[in-house]
Amino acid sequence: MMSTRTSSSSDQLLGRAKRVLAAGALGRFSIPDEVSVVFESGSGSRLRTVDGDEYLDYLLGSGPVLLGHAHPDVEAAVQDQLSRGTTYFFLNVPAIELAERLIDAVPCADQLRYTSTGTEATHLALRGARAFTGRSKILKFEGAWHGMHDYALWGTVPTEASDYPHAEPDSAGIPSVLGDEVLVAPFNELEVTQQLIESHAHELAAVIVEPLQRVLKPEPGFLEGLRELTARHGIVLIFDEIVTGFRIAWGGAQERYGVLPDMATYGKAMAGAFPLAAIMGRADLMDVYARQTRSTRDVAWASGTFSGNPVAAAAGIAALDVLSGDGVYDRLQATGSRLRQGIEDLGRKHGVPTQALGEDPVFGVRFMENANPKTWMDLQEHDGDFGHRWSIECIRGGLLLNPNEKWYVSIAHDDADLDRTLEIVDGAFRRALA
């Protein structure tokens, strides 16, 4: 149990943050106010606050910290590179070596283009698909998360079904004209998706999909159906593997589910928790980014000041060295499996319908009867209010998580961590039901 604060370093820093940071946060998500803290350090599976409190971390920086915090191999690689400089803008040895490793690991990849964030990667992958096909529209799926750019934020968090293929923008400030350029379909509903694709095939540049959409696994035949439809109509199929890449399998979701896209975006766990992402794909598709082989007007611009910087690339090489070790993914799956099953069992013990949905290394806890939701609308059946209360109690007990969002597991979580986690979860159910 975390200590009850009256006045603390966290309180003071939170007050300062509210004065200088928009909404007192670093982005859209923050720890709920009643349990908010400021972190100072992390090691392995744990984070420590400026007040000395310790949390078992199941947020993991929203996914990148697959190896655990401050992994010694990554630290050593970064320290070595720092003595050589932080960024050069042009080609460097770590960036080339990491690219070779990534191309070898990712089934669809002949070449890649680095970015710094997943938002950049999905945005520029769509630009590349439009340049390659000469078409302008893209299709995404309701409830899918593809980052913060204007093409991504349509039908991402609706509470009612969209008017397919049209959806509402999720953010203020998105030009309404894009509503005709971004088509939205329900995930896992192949018949509806097929009708939309065939009706708009002549103007569709790309279909972008999270193969594991948030916590929804693809139904048998769904990804295969997308592959057949897009291939038949000359549409670029993009897998957004920012979350799944190097997490649910070495080769990502395309390895796990056995479906090969034309392009894929990778990030988060790819670079040992350093800011680096990439667009990967077939050589002919990746050629649209090549200034050297095309006239200026025919190039899809994709460049960034820190893209492929040697510090992040060195971290990525070290991370992949660790992840390629014997039995790493077997242990990661076993850890996540035990945690998911334990949470569901405790829910049943307390009489609460509890589902730990997704894959073992990344899943979401939802309080609902339906054990096999297929679409974003199916997920809306969950009891979000109870989920929030329960999550607050988990945080108070010493687990770091984002209420009603994904749980991430690292290779640093061990059996003792899981024992303690399930004790805290048990207490959270008791307190949330009181």
C-alpha positions as CSV (number, residue, x, y, z in Angstrom):
1,M,0.0,0.0,0.0
2,M,1.3,3.4,-0.9
3,S,1.7,5.9,2.0
4,T,-1.1,8.5,2.5
5,R,0.3,12.0,1.8
6,T,-0.5,15.2,3.5
7,S,2.3,17.2,1.9
8,S,5.1,15.8,-0.2
9,S,7.6,16.5,-2.9
10,S,5.1,15.1,-5.4
11,D,2.4,17.6,-4.2
12,Q,4.8,20.5,-4.7
13,L,6.0,19.3,-8.1
14,L,2.4,18.6,-9.3
15,G,1.5,22.2,-8.4
16,R,4.5,23.5,-10.4
17,A,3.5,21.3,-13.3
18,K,0.0,22.7,-13.4
19,R,1.5,26.2,-13.7
20,V,3.9,25.4,-16.6
21,L,2.5,22.4,-18.5
22,A,-0.8,22.4,-20.4
23,A,-3.3,20.6,-18.1
24,G,-0.4,19.8,-15.8
25,A,0.4,16.8,-17.9
26,L,2.8,15.6,-20.7
27,G,0.0,14.5,-23.0
28,R,-3.6,13.3,-23.3
29,F,-3.2,10.7,-20.6
30,S,-2.3,11.3,-17.0
31,I,-2.6,9.5,-13.7
32,P,-6.0,10.4,-12.1
33,D,-5.7,13.4,-9.8
34,E,-6.5,11.5,-6.6
35,V,-3.5,9.2,-7.0
36,S,-1.2,11.4,-9.1
37,V,2.5,11.3,-8.3
38,V,5.8,12.4,-9.9
39,F,8.4,9.7,-10.7
40,E,12.1,9.9,-10.1
41,S,13.6,6.6,-11.2
42,G,12.9,3.1,-12.4
43,S,14.6,-0.2,-12.3
44,G,13.4,-3.5,-13.8
45,S,9.7,-3.9,-13.2
46,R,9.4,-1.0,-10.8
47,L,9.1,2.8,-10.7
48,R,9.9,5.1,-7.7
49,T,8.4,8.5,-6.9
50,V,10.1,11.5,-5.5
51,D,8.5,10.6,-2.2
52,G,10.2,7.2,-2.2
53,D,7.0,5.2,-2.9
54,E,7.5,2.2,-5.3
55,Y,5.1,0.9,-7.9
56,L,5.0,-2.3,-10.0
57,D,4.8,-0.9,-13.5
58,Y,2.3,-2.3,-15.9
59,L,2.2,0.9,-18.0
60,L,5.8,0.6,-19.1
61,G,5.9,4.1,-20.7
62,S,2.8,3.0,-22.7
63,G,4.7,0.0,-24.0
64,P,8.3,0.8,-24.9
65,V,9.8,-0.6,-21.7
66,L,9.6,-4.2,-22.7
67,L,13.0,-5.0,-21.2
68,G,12.2,-3.3,-17.9
69,H,13.6,0.1,-16.7
70,A,17.3,0.8,-17.0
71,H,18.3,-2.5,-18.5
72,P,22.1,-2.7,-18.1
73,D,22.8,-3.8,-21.7
74,V,20.9,-0.8,-23.1
75,E,22.5,1.5,-20.6
76,A,26.0,0.4,-21.6
77,A,25.2,0.7,-25.4
78,V,23.8,4.2,-24.9
79,Q,26.7,5.4,-22.7
80,D,29.2,4.1,-25.3
81,Q,27.4,6.0,-28.0
82,L,27.0,9.2,-26.0
83,S,30.8,9.5,-25.8
84,R,30.7,9.6,-29.6
85,G,28.0,12.2,-30.0
86,T,24.2,12.2,-29.9
87,T,23.1,12.9,-33.4
88,Y,24.7,13.5,-36.8
89,F,21.6,13.8,-39.1
90,F,23.2,11.7,-41.8
91,L,24.1,8.0,-42.0
92,N,25.7,6.4,-39.0
93,V,26.9,2.9,-38.1
94,P,24.2,2.1,-35.4
95,A,21.4,3.1,-37.7
96,I,22.6,0.9,-40.5
97,E,23.2,-2.1,-38.2
98,L,19.8,-1.7,-36.6
99,A,18.1,-1.5,-40.0
100,E,19.8,-4.7,-41.0
101,R,18.5,-6.4,-37.8
102,L,15.0,-5.1,-38.3
103,I,14.8,-6.1,-42.0
104,D,15.9,-9.6,-41.0
105,A,13.2,-9.8,-38.3
106,V,10.1,-8.3,-39.9
107,P,8.6,-10.6,-42.6
108,C,7.2,-7.8,-44.9
109,A,10.3,-5.6,-44.8
110,D,12.8,-5.2,-47.7
111,Q,13.7,-1.6,-46.6
112,L,12.8,0.9,-44.0
113,R,12.6,4.6,-43.3
114,Y,13.2,5.8,-39.7
115,T,11.0,8.2,-37.8
116,S,11.1,9.3,-34.2
117,T,7.5,8.5,-33.2
118,G,4.7,6.1,-34.0
119,T,2.5,9.1,-35.0
120,E,5.1,10.1,-37.6
121,A,5.4,6.5,-38.9
122,T,1.7,5.9,-39.5
123,H,1.2,9.4,-40.9
124,L,4.1,9.0,-43.4
125,A,3.2,5.5,-44.3
126,L,-0.2,6.7,-45.4
127,R,1.5,9.5,-47.4
128,G,3.7,6.9,-49.1
129,A,0.7,4.7,-49.9
130,R,-1.1,7.7,-51.5
131,A,2.0,8.5,-53.5
132,F,2.4,4.9,-54.7
133,T,-1.2,4.4,-55.8
134,G,-2.1,7.9,-56.9
135,R,-5.3,7.7,-54.8
136,S,-6.2,9.8,-51.8
137,K,-8.6,8.0,-49.5
138,I,-7.6,5.6,-46.7
139,L,-9.7,3.2,-44.6
140,K,-9.2,2.6,-40.9
141,F,-11.2,0.7,-38.3
142,E,-13.5,2.0,-35.5
143,G,-11.6,2.1,-32.2
144,A,-8.2,1.8,-33.8
145,W,-5.4,4.0,-32.5
146,H,-2.9,5.2,-35.1
147,G,-1.4,8.2,-33.3
148,M,-2.1,12.0,-33.1
149,H,-2.2,13.1,-36.7
150,D,-5.4,14.3,-38.5
151,Y,-5.9,11.2,-40.6
152,A,-5.8,9.0,-37.5
153,L,-8.3,10.6,-35.2
154,W,-11.6,9.6,-36.8
155,G,-13.9,7.1,-35.0
156,T,-11.2,6.3,-32.5
157,V,-13.2,6.5,-29.2
158,P,-16.9,6.7,-30.2
159,T,-19.6,5.6,-27.7
160,E,-22.1,4.8,-30.5
161,A,-21.5,3.1,-33.8
162,S,-20.3,5.3,-36.6
163,D,-22.3,6.0,-39.7
164,Y,-20.0,3.8,-41.8
165,P,-17.9,4.7,-43.7
166,H,-18.2,8.1,-42.1
167,A,-17.2,8.9,-38.5
168,E,-16.8,11.9,-36.3
169,P,-13.4,13.4,-35.6
170,D,-12.0,12.7,-32.1
171,S,-10.1,15.9,-31.6
172,A,-10.9,19.6,-32.0
173,G,-9.0,21.3,-34.7
174,I,-9.2,18.5,-37.4
175,P,-10.3,19.9,-40.8
176,S,-13.8,18.6,-41.6
177,V,-12.8,18.1,-45.2
178,L,-10.8,15.0,-44.1
179,G,-14.1,13.3,-43.2
180,D,-14.5,12.4,-46.8
181,E,-10.9,11.1,-47.1
182,V,-10.9,8.8,-44.1
183,L,-13.3,5.9,-44.3
184,V,-14.1,3.9,-41.1
185,A,-15.3,0.3,-40.9
186,P,-16.0,-2.0,-37.9
187,F,-13.1,-4.2,-36.9
188,N,-13.6,-7.9,-37.4
189,E,-16.7,-7.4,-39.6
190,L,-15.3,-8.6,-42.9
191,E,-18.6,-8.4,-44.9
192,V,-19.2,-4.8,-44.1
193,T,-15.5,-4.0,-44.7
194,Q,-15.6,-5.8,-48.1
195,Q,-18.6,-3.8,-49.2
196,L,-16.9,-0.5,-48.3
197,I,-13.6,-1.5,-50.0
198,E,-15.3,-2.6,-53.1
199,S,-17.4,0.5,-53.3
200,H,-14.4,2.8,-52.9
201,A,-11.6,0.7,-54.4
202,H,-10.9,3.1,-57.2
203,E,-10.1,5.9,-54.7
204,L,-8.6,3.9,-51.8
205,A,-4.8,4.2,-51.4
206,A,-4.5,2.2,-48.2
207,V,-6.2,0.1,-45.5
208,I,-4.5,0.6,-42.2
209,V,-5.2,-1.8,-39.3
210,E,-3.9,-2.7,-35.9
211,P,-3.7,-6.4,-36.2
212,L,-4.4,-6.6,-32.5
213,Q,-6.8,-3.7,-32.2
214,R,-6.2,-2.3,-28.7
215,V,-7.4,-5.4,-26.8
216,L,-9.4,-7.0,-29.7
217,K,-7.9,-10.1,-31.3
218,P,-8.6,-10.6,-35.0
219,E,-11.3,-13.1,-35.8
220,P,-10.1,-16.1,-37.9
221,G,-10.1,-15.1,-41.5
222,F,-10.4,-11.3,-40.9
223,L,-6.8,-10.3,-41.6
224,E,-6.6,-12.9,-44.4
225,G,-9.7,-11.3,-45.9
226,L,-8.2,-7.9,-45.8
227,R,-5.1,-9.2,-47.4
228,E,-7.0,-10.7,-50.3
229,L,-9.3,-7.7,-50.8
230,T,-6.4,-5.2,-50.8
231,A,-4.3,-7.3,-53.1
232,R,-7.1,-7.7,-55.6
233,H,-7.8,-4.0,-55.8
234,G,-4.2,-2.7,-55.7
235,I,-4.7,-1.1,-52.3
236,V,-1.7,-0.9,-49.9
237,L,-2.3,-2.9,-46.7
238,I,-0.5,-1.4,-43.7
239,F,-0.2,-3.1,-40.4
240,D,0.2,-0.7,-37.5
241,E,2.6,-2.7,-35.3
242,I,3.7,0.2,-33.1
243,V,2.3,-1.8,-30.1
244,T,2.6,-5.4,-31.3
245,G,6.1,-5.2,-33.0
246,F,8.7,-7.2,-31.0
247,R,6.1,-7.6,-28.2
248,I,3.6,-10.3,-29.1
249,A,6.2,-12.1,-31.2
250,W,9.8,-11.5,-32.5
251,G,8.4,-10.6,-35.9
252,G,5.3,-8.9,-34.5
253,A,1.7,-9.6,-35.3
254,Q,2.4,-10.5,-38.9
255,E,4.5,-13.4,-37.6
256,R,2.0,-14.2,-34.8
257,Y,-1.1,-14.2,-37.1
258,G,0.6,-15.4,-40.3
259,V,-0.6,-12.6,-42.6
260,L,1.9,-10.5,-44.6
261,P,1.1,-6.8,-45.2
262,D,2.6,-4.5,-47.8
263,M,3.9,-2.0,-45.2
264,A,4.2,-1.9,-41.4
265,T,5.0,0.6,-38.8
266,Y,7.1,-0.3,-35.8
267,G,8.0,1.6,-32.7
268,K,7.7,1.5,-28.8
269,A,9.5,-1.7,-27.9
270,M,11.7,-1.7,-31.0
271,A,14.4,0.6,-29.6
272,G,14.8,-0.3,-25.9
273,A,12.5,2.5,-24.7
274,F,14.3,5.2,-26.7
275,P,12.3,7.4,-29.2
276,L,12.6,5.6,-32.5
277,A,10.1,4.2,-35.0
278,A,10.1,3.0,-38.6
279,I,8.1,2.5,-41.7
280,M,8.9,-0.9,-43.3
281,G,7.8,-2.5,-46.5
282,R,8.4,-3.9,-49.9
283,A,11.2,-2.3,-51.9
284,D,8.9,-0.9,-54.6
285,L,6.7,0.8,-52.0
286,M,9.6,2.1,-50.1
287,D,11.0,3.6,-53.3
288,V,8.4,6.4,-53.1
289,Y,10.5,8.0,-50.3
290,A,13.7,7.9,-52.4
291,R,14.8,11.4,-53.5
292,Q,17.6,9.9,-55.4
293,T,15.5,7.9,-57.9
294,R,12.5,10.2,-58.4
295,S,11.8,13.8,-59.4
296,T,11.0,16.1,-56.5
297,R,7.3,16.2,-57.1
298,D,7.1,12.4,-57.2
299,V,8.8,11.8,-53.8
300,A,6.8,11.2,-50.7
301,W,8.6,13.4,-48.2
302,A,9.5,11.5,-45.0
303,S,12.3,13.0,-42.9
304,G,13.0,14.2,-39.4
305,T,15.8,15.8,-37.5
306,F,16.3,12.9,-35.1
307,S,15.2,10.1,-37.3
308,G,17.7,7.3,-37.1
309,N,19.9,9.0,-34.5
310,P,22.8,6.9,-33.3
311,V,21.8,6.9,-29.6
312,A,18.4,5.4,-30.1
313,A,19.7,3.1,-32.8
314,A,22.4,1.8,-30.4
315,A,19.7,1.2,-27.8
316,G,17.7,-0.7,-30.4
317,I,20.6,-3.0,-31.2
318,A,21.1,-3.8,-27.6
319,A,17.4,-4.4,-27.0
320,L,17.1,-6.8,-30.0
321,D,20.2,-8.7,-28.7
322,V,18.4,-9.2,-25.4
323,L,15.0,-10.2,-27.0
324,S,16.7,-12.7,-29.3
325,G,17.9,-14.7,-26.4
326,D,16.7,-18.3,-25.8
327,G,13.3,-18.6,-24.2
328,V,12.7,-14.8,-23.9
329,Y,9.3,-14.8,-25.6
330,D,8.2,-18.1,-23.9
331,R,8.8,-16.5,-20.5
332,L,7.1,-13.3,-21.5
333,Q,4.0,-15.2,-22.7
334,A,4.0,-17.3,-19.5
335,T,4.2,-14.2,-17.3
336,G,1.3,-12.5,-19.1
337,S,-0.7,-15.7,-19.2
338,R,-0.5,-16.1,-15.4
339,L,-1.3,-12.5,-14.8
340,R,-4.4,-12.5,-17.1
341,Q,-5.7,-15.8,-15.6
342,G,-5.1,-14.6,-12.1
343,I,-7.0,-11.3,-12.6
344,E,-9.9,-13.1,-14.2
345,D,-10.0,-15.7,-11.4
346,L,-10.0,-13.0,-8.7
347,G,-12.9,-11.3,-10.5
348,R,-14.9,-14.5,-10.3
349,K,-14.0,-14.9,-6.7
350,H,-15.5,-11.5,-6.0
351,G,-18.5,-12.0,-8.2
352,V,-17.5,-9.5,-10.9
353,P,-17.5,-10.6,-14.6
354,T,-13.9,-9.9,-15.5
355,Q,-12.2,-10.3,-18.9
356,A,-8.4,-9.9,-19.5
357,L,-8.7,-9.3,-23.3
358,G,-5.9,-9.3,-25.9
359,E,-2.6,-11.2,-26.0
360,D,-0.5,-12.3,-23.0
361,P,2.2,-9.5,-23.4
362,V,-0.4,-6.8,-23.8
363,F,-4.0,-7.0,-22.6
364,G,-6.8,-5.0,-21.2
365,V,-9.0,-5.7,-18.1
366,R,-12.7,-5.1,-18.9
367,F,-15.6,-5.8,-16.5
368,M,-18.2,-7.3,-18.8
369,E,-20.0,-10.6,-19.4
370,N,-18.9,-11.0,-23.0
371,A,-15.7,-13.0,-23.0
372,N,-15.2,-12.6,-26.8
373,P,-15.9,-9.1,-27.9
374,K,-15.2,-8.6,-31.6
375,T,-15.7,-4.9,-32.3
376,W,-15.2,-1.6,-30.6
377,M,-18.9,-1.4,-30.0
378,D,-18.9,-4.7,-28.2
379,L,-16.3,-3.3,-25.8
380,Q,-18.7,-0.5,-24.9
381,E,-20.7,-3.0,-22.9
382,H,-18.0,-2.9,-20.1
383,D,-18.6,-1.2,-16.8
384,G,-16.2,1.7,-17.1
385,D,-17.2,3.3,-13.8
386,F,-16.3,0.2,-11.9
387,G,-13.1,-0.2,-14.0
388,H,-12.0,3.3,-13.0
389,R,-12.7,2.7,-9.3
390,W,-10.9,-0.7,-9.4
391,S,-8.0,0.9,-11.2
392,I,-7.7,3.7,-8.6
393,E,-7.5,1.0,-5.9
394,C,-4.9,-0.9,-7.8
395,I,-2.8,2.3,-8.1
396,R,-3.3,3.0,-4.4
397,G,-2.0,-0.5,-3.7
398,G,1.1,0.0,-5.7
399,L,0.4,-0.9,-9.3
400,L,1.0,1.7,-12.0
401,L,-1.6,1.4,-14.8
402,N,-3.9,3.5,-16.9
403,P,-7.6,3.0,-15.9
404,N,-9.6,1.1,-18.6
405,E,-6.6,0.9,-20.9
406,K,-3.9,-1.6,-21.7
407,W,-1.7,-3.5,-19.3
408,Y,1.9,-4.1,-20.6
409,V,4.1,-6.9,-19.3
410,S,7.9,-6.8,-19.4
411,I,10.6,-9.5,-19.3
412,A,11.6,-8.0,-15.9
413,H,8.4,-9.0,-14.2
414,D,9.1,-12.2,-12.2
415,D,7.0,-14.6,-10.1
416,A,7.4,-12.5,-6.9
417,D,6.1,-9.5,-8.8
418,L,3.1,-11.5,-9.9
419,D,2.4,-12.8,-6.5
420,R,2.4,-9.2,-5.1
421,T,0.4,-7.9,-8.1
422,L,-2.4,-10.5,-7.5
423,E,-2.5,-9.7,-3.8
424,I,-3.0,-6.0,-4.7
425,V,-5.6,-6.8,-7.3
426,D,-7.5,-9.0,-4.7
427,G,-7.5,-6.0,-2.3
428,A,-8.6,-3.6,-5.1
429,F,-11.7,-5.8,-5.8
430,R,-12.6,-5.7,-2.1
431,R,-12.2,-2.0,-1.8
432,A,-13.9,-1.1,-5.1
433,L,-16.9,-3.2,-4.1
434,A,-17.2,-1.8,-0.6
